């Protein structure tokens, strides 16, 4: 199993990351991230909107692991758009995370409600100016790579019209039963890699009969099955857990070899929730 994925700017990213969505600031986020680092994760994914950057940063600092061995991502929150606001928000994230640089920064959503309220096409200029700020922060050495999250084809197409730096990846919902093949293919045609948030279907997989039967067949957990499936599709999963046993087992994916037939079953799994439409989301 590949340990890293090469990005279009020549950098590399670990093939699995630890997600921190819904981990509360304070002990919960701190303990989960600290344990994840102890058992071997070297890729931590947070966001301004998760409101846990301070705890994530403290856990990283207290781990004693050399910063150069870690890959840390944050995301620009929906209420921040434009050049100056974006720049200030990244400076604030660096301070909360107690870091001199970030490995990756993403625009979290392409067309949030706060931008839509300003006009039907307001997102185009808003994203362009936010991206310009991120590009300048790359040139200043504060960020090493920049990317996008929840962007659909038309959002990417618009961004590429003015971008000096191409996004290295698009973080979207990918899980068994939620595999937006056209978007994935579009990204790959533009050398944009894929990260998978909610790779466990936000917990839906744990009660899905087909998944449970297949996990038994491969002598692994439902989570391990889903994570290996995501990696086999060439995407980077970001599992999140507060349970130490699950945090560790989610890294133990060697030896799980899913047949192509079963992979297609998982890809076309029914009864799973799809991704939120970024052009009509209420946040």
C-alpha positions as CSV (number, residue, x, y, z in Angstrom):
1,X,0.0,0.0,0.0
2,X,1.3,3.4,-1.0
3,X,2.4,5.5,2.0
4,X,2.4,8.9,0.2
5,X,0.8,10.6,-2.8
6,X,2.7,13.0,-5.1
7,X,0.9,16.3,-5.7
8,X,1.1,18.5,-8.8
9,X,3.6,20.9,-7.2
10,X,6.1,18.2,-6.4
11,X,5.3,17.8,-2.7
12,X,4.0,14.6,-1.1
13,X,1.1,14.0,1.3
14,X,0.6,11.0,3.5
15,X,-1.9,8.5,2.1
16,X,-4.1,8.6,5.2
17,X,-4.9,11.5,7.5
18,X,-6.6,12.0,10.9
19,X,-9.8,14.1,10.6
20,X,-10.9,16.4,13.4
21,X,-14.4,17.5,12.3
22,X,-16.7,17.6,15.3
23,X,-13.9,17.1,17.8
24,X,-14.6,19.7,20.4
25,X,-12.0,22.3,21.4
26,X,-10.3,21.2,24.7
27,X,-9.7,17.7,26.0
28,X,-11.6,15.9,23.3
29,X,-9.7,17.3,20.3
30,X,-6.4,17.4,22.2
31,X,-6.6,13.8,23.4
32,X,-7.7,12.4,20.0
33,X,-5.0,14.1,18.1
34,X,-2.3,13.4,20.7
35,X,-3.2,9.6,20.6
36,X,-3.4,9.6,16.8
37,X,0.2,11.0,16.6
38,X,1.3,8.4,19.2
39,X,0.1,5.5,17.1
40,X,1.6,6.7,13.8
41,X,-0.6,9.3,12.1
42,X,1.5,12.0,10.5
43,X,-1.2,13.9,8.6
44,X,-3.7,16.0,10.6
45,X,-6.7,17.7,9.0
46,X,-8.4,20.6,10.8
47,X,-10.3,23.8,9.8
48,X,-11.0,27.2,11.0
49,X,-14.7,26.3,11.1
50,X,-14.1,23.3,13.4
51,X,-13.0,25.8,16.1
52,X,-10.4,23.4,17.5
53,X,-7.2,24.6,15.9
54,X,-5.7,25.6,19.3
55,X,-6.2,22.1,20.8
56,X,-5.0,20.5,17.6
57,X,-1.9,22.7,17.6
58,X,-1.2,22.0,21.3
59,X,-1.5,18.3,20.8
60,X,1.0,18.5,17.9
61,X,3.4,20.6,20.0
62,X,3.2,18.3,23.0
63,X,3.7,15.2,20.8
64,X,7.4,16.1,20.5
65,X,7.4,15.0,16.8
66,X,9.6,17.1,14.5
67,X,7.3,19.5,12.6
68,X,9.0,18.5,9.3
69,X,7.7,15.0,9.8
70,X,4.1,16.2,10.0
71,X,1.5,17.2,7.4
72,X,-1.0,19.7,8.7
73,X,-4.0,21.1,6.8
74,X,-6.5,23.8,7.7
75,X,-9.3,25.4,5.7
76,X,-10.6,28.9,5.2
77,X,-14.0,29.3,6.9
78,X,-17.1,30.2,5.0
79,X,-17.5,33.6,6.5
80,X,-14.0,34.7,5.4
81,X,-13.5,35.8,1.7
82,X,-11.4,38.3,0.0
83,X,-7.7,39.1,0.0
84,X,-7.2,40.9,3.3
85,X,-9.7,38.8,5.3
86,X,-8.1,35.5,4.1
87,X,-4.6,36.7,4.9
88,X,-5.6,37.7,8.4
89,X,-7.4,34.4,8.9
90,X,-4.3,32.4,8.0
91,X,-2.2,34.4,10.3
92,X,-4.7,33.7,13.1
93,X,-4.7,29.9,12.2
94,X,-0.9,29.8,12.4
95,X,-1.0,31.5,15.8
96,X,-3.6,29.0,17.1
97,X,-1.8,26.1,15.7
98,X,1.5,27.4,17.1
99,X,3.2,26.9,13.7
100,X,5.4,29.0,11.3
101,X,3.8,27.4,8.2
102,X,1.0,25.1,7.0
103,X,1.5,22.2,4.7
104,X,-1.9,22.7,3.0
105,X,-4.7,25.3,3.1
106,X,-8.1,24.7,1.4
107,X,-11.0,26.9,0.6
108,X,-13.6,25.0,2.6
109,X,-16.7,25.6,0.5
110,X,-17.0,27.2,-2.9
111,X,-20.3,29.0,-2.6
112,X,-21.4,29.5,1.1
113,X,-24.6,31.2,2.0
114,X,-22.8,34.4,3.3
115,X,-21.4,34.8,-0.3
116,X,-24.6,33.7,-2.1
117,X,-26.5,36.4,-0.2
118,X,-24.4,39.0,-2.1
119,X,-25.5,37.8,-5.5
120,X,-25.8,34.8,-7.7
121,X,-22.3,35.0,-9.1
122,X,-20.6,36.6,-6.1
123,X,-18.7,33.4,-5.4
124,X,-16.6,33.8,-8.5
125,X,-14.8,37.0,-7.4
126,X,-14.8,35.9,-3.7
127,X,-13.0,32.7,-4.5
128,X,-10.6,34.4,-6.9
129,X,-9.5,37.0,-4.3
130,X,-9.2,34.4,-1.5
131,X,-7.1,32.2,-3.8
132,X,-4.9,35.2,-4.7
133,X,-4.2,35.7,-1.0
134,X,-3.4,32.0,-0.6
135,X,-1.0,32.1,-3.6
136,X,0.8,35.1,-2.1
137,X,1.1,33.2,1.2
138,X,2.6,30.3,-0.6
139,X,5.2,32.7,-2.2
140,X,5.8,34.1,1.3
141,X,6.6,30.7,2.7
142,X,3.6,30.6,5.1
143,X,1.8,27.8,3.1
144,X,3.4,25.0,1.1
145,X,0.4,23.8,-0.9
146,X,-3.1,25.1,-1.6
147,X,-6.3,23.4,-2.6
148,X,-10.1,23.3,-2.5
149,X,-12.9,21.4,-0.7
150,X,-16.4,20.6,-1.9
151,X,-15.7,22.3,-5.3
152,X,-17.7,21.0,-8.2
153,X,-16.6,21.1,-11.8
154,X,-18.0,24.6,-12.5
155,X,-16.4,26.0,-9.4
156,X,-13.0,24.6,-10.4
157,X,-13.3,25.8,-14.0
158,X,-14.0,29.4,-12.8
159,X,-11.1,29.3,-10.3
160,X,-8.6,28.1,-12.9
161,X,-9.4,31.2,-15.1
162,X,-7.4,33.4,-12.7
163,X,-5.3,31.0,-10.6
164,X,-1.5,31.3,-10.9
165,X,-1.1,28.1,-8.8
166,X,-3.2,25.1,-9.6
167,X,-5.1,23.5,-6.6
168,X,-3.2,20.4,-5.5
169,X,-6.3,18.5,-4.4
170,X,-10.0,18.7,-3.8
171,X,-11.4,17.4,-0.5
172,X,-14.9,16.0,-1.0
173,X,-17.1,13.3,0.5
174,X,-16.0,9.9,-0.8
175,X,-17.2,6.7,0.8
176,X,-18.7,3.4,-0.3
177,X,-22.0,4.4,-1.9
178,X,-20.8,8.0,-2.4
179,X,-18.4,8.1,-5.2
180,X,-19.0,11.1,-7.6
181,X,-17.1,9.6,-10.5
182,X,-17.6,12.4,-13.0
183,X,-16.1,15.0,-10.5
184,X,-13.3,12.6,-9.6
185,X,-12.4,12.1,-13.2
186,X,-12.6,15.8,-13.9
187,X,-10.2,16.6,-11.1
188,X,-7.7,13.9,-12.3
189,X,-7.8,15.3,-15.8
190,X,-6.6,18.6,-14.2
191,X,-3.9,16.9,-12.0
192,X,-6.0,17.6,-8.9
193,X,-5.9,14.8,-6.4
194,X,-8.8,13.7,-4.1
195,X,-9.1,13.6,-0.4
196,X,-12.1,11.8,1.2
197,X,-13.9,13.3,4.2
198,X,-16.5,11.1,5.9
199,X,-14.9,8.0,4.4
200,X,-17.0,5.9,6.8
201,X,-20.2,7.4,5.6
202,X,-20.6,9.5,8.8
203,X,-21.1,6.2,10.6
204,X,-23.8,4.8,8.2
205,X,-21.5,2.0,7.1
206,X,-21.4,0.4,10.6
207,X,-25.0,-0.8,10.3
208,X,-25.0,-1.6,6.5
209,X,-25.6,-5.3,6.1
210,X,-23.6,-5.6,2.8
211,X,-20.6,-3.8,4.4
212,X,-20.7,-5.9,7.6
213,X,-20.9,-9.2,5.5
214,X,-18.0,-8.1,3.4
215,X,-15.9,-7.0,6.4
216,X,-16.4,-10.5,7.8
217,X,-15.3,-12.0,4.5
218,X,-12.0,-10.0,4.6
219,X,-11.5,-10.5,8.3
220,X,-11.5,-6.7,9.1
221,X,-13.7,-4.0,10.6
222,X,-16.2,-2.2,8.5
223,X,-14.0,0.9,8.9
224,X,-10.9,-0.8,7.7
225,X,-12.8,-2.1,4.7
226,X,-14.0,1.3,3.7
227,X,-10.6,3.0,4.3
228,X,-8.8,0.4,2.2
229,X,-11.4,0.8,-0.5
230,X,-10.9,4.6,-0.6
231,X,-7.1,4.2,-0.8
232,X,-7.5,1.6,-3.5
233,X,-9.4,4.2,-5.5
234,X,-6.3,6.5,-5.2
235,X,-7.9,8.9,-2.7
236,X,-6.7,10.0,0.7
237,X,-9.2,9.1,3.5
238,X,-9.5,11.2,6.6
239,X,-11.1,9.0,9.3
240,X,-12.0,10.6,12.7
241,X,-12.6,8.9,16.0
242,X,-12.3,9.6,19.7
243,X,-11.9,5.8,20.5
244,X,-8.3,4.9,20.9
245,X,-8.9,1.3,19.7
246,X,-10.5,2.6,16.5
247,X,-7.9,5.4,16.0
248,X,-5.3,2.7,15.9
249,X,-7.1,0.0,13.9
250,X,-8.0,2.6,11.2
251,X,-4.2,2.6,10.4
252,X,-3.9,-1.1,10.2
253,X,-4.9,-1.7,6.5
254,X,-2.1,-3.8,5.2
255,X,-3.1,-7.2,3.9
256,X,-6.7,-6.2,3.1
257,X,-7.0,-7.0,-0.6
258,X,-10.5,-6.2,-1.9
259,X,-11.5,-7.9,-5.2
260,X,-12.5,-5.8,-8.1
261,X,-16.0,-7.3,-8.0
262,X,-16.4,-6.3,-4.3
263,X,-14.9,-2.9,-5.0
264,X,-17.7,-2.2,-7.5
265,X,-20.3,-3.4,-5.0
266,X,-18.9,-0.9,-2.5
267,X,-18.8,1.8,-5.1
268,X,-22.4,1.3,-6.0
269,X,-23.7,0.6,-2.5
270,X,-27.3,1.8,-2.0
271,X,-28.8,3.4,1.0
272,X,-25.9,5.8,1.7
273,X,-26.2,9.6,2.0
274,X,-24.7,11.7,-0.7
275,X,-22.7,14.9,-0.4
276,X,-24.2,18.3,0.4
277,X,-24.8,20.5,-2.6
278,X,-22.4,23.4,-2.1
279,X,-24.6,25.8,-4.2
280,X,-27.6,25.4,-1.9
281,X,-26.1,24.5,1.5
282,X,-27.6,26.7,4.3
283,X,-24.2,27.6,5.8
